[in-house]
Amino acid sequence: MFLEGLHIPLTTPFQPDGRLNLPKLAANVARYSKSPAAGLLVLGPSGEPTLLSDEETREVLRTAAHAASPEKVLLAGISRDSLRATLDLADCAAKLAYDVILVTVPSIFSSGSHSVANAPTATHASQQSGTTHRRELLLYFQALADRSPLPLLLFSDRAHTLPLDAVVELASHPRILGLLDAVSQPATVEALIQRTAAIHRDVPVTHLFAAVTARMIQAAAASHASASFLSANALSAAPSVAQTATALADESPLSAHAPAGSALRTRNKSVGFQILAGNTPSIYDSLRAGSVGAAPAFAAAAPQVCYEVLAAWKDEDPALAAEKQSRLAAAAHFAEETPGNLKFACDLNGYFGGVPRLPHLPPSGEQRTAIEGLMLPLRN
C-alpha cells in the first residue's frame, strides 16, 4: 500500500450520554472524503480507541468504511494487548475492505518495569529481563504480521515507544509497511531511513501515482461484472413479443453482451519503509528528513492547513512549507492537549466534535476562548 500524503486521524463522536454517535461519524467521514487527504485513520490514538468495547470498535469501523469514498486509503487502529484479540479485529477490518491496520506496543510493555524503550540496564538480571521483553515484543508484531489479512503500520509515541533497533528489525518483514511516528524527531527519521535503505517493495498505484485501495478494486470489479451483461429492459429497443416467445422457447436469456467495463489501470511503484509524521509541529522537519506523509491529530480539525504543508513540500517550495507549518504550531499544541480540546476545534471548523467520553472532559470556558482565538486564522 502506498502511504504518501496526508492521512486524517478521525475523532470518535459520542452522544451526550456517552453512546456512539454513528450518524455524525458518517457525516464527518463524508466531508473528509471531499478533502485532498490521501487517507483516513479510524480509531487512531486521538479517536479515544481504548474507551470503546470491541463491538463498538466494529461499529465505528463499519460506519466509517461505508461513508468513505473508495479512493481514500483506510487505516484501522485495532491494537489490543493480546494477539488473538488484535487478529479478530484485523479480520473485521479486512471484511470491511480496509487497507492497513495500525498497531502499537501493548500496554504490558509500555509502562513500569515492562517498558521496552526504557528497559533497565543496571544489573545482569535486569538486562536479561529487558532482552526477554524485547523478544516478546518482536514476536508479537512478527506473529501479527504473519497472520493478519492486512498489512501493518507500526505506531510509536511517548507512551508507546518502539525502540529504533526494534523498528529496524521489524521493517524487514514484508507485511510491515512503515511507521507512524508521533514524536517525529528528524534525527530519528533520518537514522531509520538509512538503516532500512535496502528495503524496496513494489506497490500498485494509479496512473496519477495515487494509492490503489481495496474498495477501488472492489468497485472496479463490480463495474466490470455489471457491464458484462445488460438486461433487455436496458436496451434502447425493447424485444418484440415474437422475440420474447422465441427466447423463452429456446431457454436463452433476454440479456445481451455489452462491451467490457473499463478496468482499473494501475502501475507499480517502488517504495521503501514508509514513515508518516504524527507530530503536528514537526511535519515539515519530518518531511525534510524523509517521511512520505503525515497523520497529525490536528488534521481532524484543520485538514486543509495540514495538507498545505505537504503540498508546498511536494511542489519543492520549502519556504512556503515552513511558513504553512508555522501557522499550525500554537493552535495544534493547544488543541491536541486533550481529546476535548481537539473535538472543540473540530466543531469550530464545521466537523462534529462534540463531547469526549468520560473520564475525558470537555474544555473549560477559558480553554474554549483560547482555542477559538487560535483557530480563527485556520478556518476552512
Secondary structure, DSSP 8 states (H G I E B T S, - for coil): ----EEEEE----B-TTS-B-HHHHHHHHHHHTTSS-SEEEET-GGG-GGGS-HHHHHHHHHHHHHHS-TTSEEEEE---SSHHHHHHHHHHHHHTT--EEEEE--GGGSSGGG-STT---SSHHHHHHHHHHHHHHHHHHHHHHHH-SS-EEEEE-SSS---HHHHHHHHTSTTEEEEEESS--HHHHHHHHHHTTT--EEEEEETTS-B--HHHHHHHHHHHHHHHEE-GGGSSS---HHHHHHHHHHT--S-EE--------EEEEEE-SEEEE--GGGHHHHHHHT--EE--GGGGT-HHHHHHHHHHHHTT-HHHHHHHHHHHHHHHHHHTTSHHHHHHHHHHTTS------TTS----HHHHHHHHHHHGGG--
